[in-house]
Amino acid sequence: MAVEVRIDAGATPPAEAAVAPLVLEHPHTSTGLDNRKLLMWAFLASDCMFFGTLIATYMVYKNRSIDGPLPRETFDVPYTSVSAFVLLLSSLTMVLALAAIQSGQERRMRVWLSATALLGCVFLGGSLWVEIAGLYWHFVDIVWILIFTLVYLIPD
């Protein structure tokens, strides 16, 4: 059921317009698909190609390092596992928000969207913490090089 939306600053809306759902119609395209949806599918396809290339390159070079660090020596598996769980849980809460709004439960939709936003903040906060810790560690490296040079390498 489509509702016609008219903007008139002086008019009072009819009583039935307050309870009728708002459906926005999108202009028809030559493909029959909404351009925004088609663009989103194109973006997802390019993302699949990008990450597919990264994963394939990793798989090709996985065990070819003679003396380099192994993945388990480089990555923090417990931290990465928690991050993956938070991302998957936020995906679930987003699906629940979509299901709630499709069934007309606006309050539940708001709760699930808030949970999704909170989980997104948790994920970004963890990533930011790792980045800041890495930045600080690089700072300590630079300070140590300076101290080592001044104390040990430059003679009196």
N, C-alpha and C positions, 0 to 999 in steps of 0.2 A: 504494500500500500504506500503510495507516494504522497507526500504532503507538500503542497505548494507553499513556498516561503515568500512573503511579501514584506517589504520594509516600509512602514508608514509611521512616522513619529507620533502622529496625533491619534491614531486609531487604537482601539482596545481590541485585543485578540478574542476571537470567538472561544466559547467554553470548550468545544470539542478539540480545538487545536492544542490545548494544554495537555491532553491525555494521548493524543495520537503520536506515534513514533515518527521521528524525523528521518526521512530517507533522502539522501542527496543523490541525484541522478548525474552521471558523468556523460559527457558528450560521446556520441558514437564515433568509432574510428574505422578505418578501412579494414583492419584486421579483426574487428569485433571484440578486441581486448582493450581494457583501459590502459592508456599509455604509461601511467605510473606503475601499474602492475607489470607490464612488459619490461619497463626499465629496471624494476627490482629483480626480475628473473635474469636479465642480462648482467646485472651487477653480481648476482649470486653465481652465475656461470663463470664470470671472470675471476671471482674469488676462488671457485673450485679449481680452475686452471692454475692460479697462482700457488695455492697451497698444495695442490697435486704435484706441481713441479718441485716445490720445496721438499715434500715428503719423498718423492721419487729420488731426488738428488741425495737425500740423507740415506735412503736405503741402498743406493749404489755405493756410497762411500762409507757405509756403516762400520765395517771392521777392517778398513784398509790402512789405518794409522799404525805405524810401527811403534812409536813411542808416545803418541799423543794421549790426552786424557779420554777415558771412556765416558759414555753418557752418564752412567751412574756415579762417576767421580765428579762430574760437572754439575749435574742438576740435583736439586734437593727433592727427592721423591715424595716424602711426606707433605711438604709444602705444596708441591705441584698437585698431589692427590686432593688436598683440601680445596685448592683453587678450582680444580676440575669439578669437584662436587658442588661447590658454590655456583659455578656457571650452569651446571645441569639443573640444579634446584631452581635457579632463576628462570630457566627455560620452562620448567614445569609451572611455576607461579604465573608466568605470562600466558601459558595455554589456559590455565584456570581462570585468569582474568578475562580472556577472550570468550570462554564458555559462559561465564557469568553475564557478560554484557549481551551476548547473543540470546540468553534466556531472559533478559530484561531485569537482571538483578544488579542494579547500579551500585548498591552499597558493597556487595561482595566483590564487584569488579574493582572498586576503589581499594579495598583491603588487599586483593591480590596484586594490583599494580603497585601499591605501596611496598608490599613484600618484595616485588621484583626490583624496585628502585633501591631498597635497602640492601638486597643481595648484590646488586651491581656496585653499590658504594663499598661493600665489604671486599669485593674482588678488586676494585680499583685502589682501595686503601692498602690492601696487601701488596699490590704491584708497586704502588708508590713507596711503600716502606722498603721494599727490596731495592728500588732505584736509588732512594736516598742513602741506604746503607752502602750501596756500591759507590756512590758519589763520595761519601765520607771516606771509604776505604782508599779510593784514588787520592784523596787529599792527604791521608796519612802516608801513602807511598811517596808523594812529592815532598812532604816535610821530612821524611826519613832520608831521602836522597840528599836533601839540603844539609841535614845534620851530619850524615855520613861524610859528605864532601868537606864540610867545614871542620869537623873534629878529626877525621882519620886521614884524609887525602892531602889537605893543604898543610904543609909543614909550618912550624912556628917561625 
